[in-house]
Amino acid sequence: MTHTVISSATREVTIGFDRPFVLIGERINPTGRKLLAEEMRNGDFSRVERDAIAQVEAGAHMLDVNAGIPLADEPGILARTIQLVQSLVDVPLSIDSSIVEALEAGLAVYQGKALVNSVTGEEERLERVLPLIRKYGAAVVAISNDDTGISEDPDVRFAVAKRIVERAADHGIPRSDIVVDPLVMPIGAMRTAGQQVFRLVRRLNEELGVNSTCGASNVSFGLPNREGINGAFLPMAIASGLTSAITNPLSAEVRSAIMAADVLMGNDADAGRWIKVNRPPMPEAGMGSGPDGSVGPGDRGRRVNRRALAAAGGAGGGPTS
């Protein structure tokens, strides 16, 4: 099994086929969030602080950090944001930028082993990003597009991913440090987008032996009830071999879908985490079903069942090691 280990100064997360699915929080990203972009440009990081803490409290195992603000000092803002987020939460980070100088500024201040988001199959990008990955000992997201753009043919996207893995090996970067993004298209614009991703992720798993991630929310772009689509997409992608995703941990539907998929994939031992989160509370004194609030026979049965479930499930565990 391929394991991709990402770390902060104090905590590790392992991405792998035999591990619980890794949820990477998407919200520290000013793209499409005009108020956040303006605040970050002006040096106001209060919303970043709130988003970082809220996502981790909701169950994010990692956070994606992006500072892509037009006409702003992206390297400086990204480095400052990374330092701030690492001072607030202990989860590992994905350093997200299309500007190589910003990636290097982020890597220079990062404490731990980062996930860099991203490198593409474009020749210039490969020659600039891969040496950084090697220099800083990071892992990298490999996006399956190249100089010709994003192909609608999943076989072409697979070939691009394979070429990035091979080029990374030339730089001394093992495939365990490559996490491939198969590129999720909006299902509202491309009817076969979901099927393409499922097929491609399966090949990445079985033929390349690499871990995978995606911007899961892209699949529902332009549709109503986006969280409903996202919540259905993720378990299907996980069953196909997807091992992580950049998505919204504040969505109860998304969190529940991922946790259920972990149970069904056998990556939540004895359904321990599922039971811990979903079992009803034990009745308190005076809160039973008896006429005077006492514990009746039915309550005793429920209590025994809960104890049995707790004993079977234990405390459970997340994707951190």
Buried (B, 14 or more C-beta within 10 A) or exposed (E): EBBBBBBBEEBBBBBBBEBBBBBBBBBBBBEEBEEBBEBBBEEEBEBBBEBBEBBBEBBBBBBBBBBBBEEBBBBEBBBBBBEBBBEBBEBBBBBBBEEBEBBBBBBEBBBBBBBBBBBBBBEEBBEBBBEBBBEBEBBBBBBBBBEEEBBEEBEBBBBBBBBBBEBBEEBEBEBBBBBBBBBBBBBBEBEEBBBBBBBBBBBBBEEBBBBBBBBBBBBBBEBEEBBBBBBBBBBBBBBBBBBBBBBBBBBEBBBBBBBBBBBBBEBBBBBBBBBBEEEEEEBEEEEBEEEEEEBBEEBEEBBEEBEEBBEEBEEBBBBBE
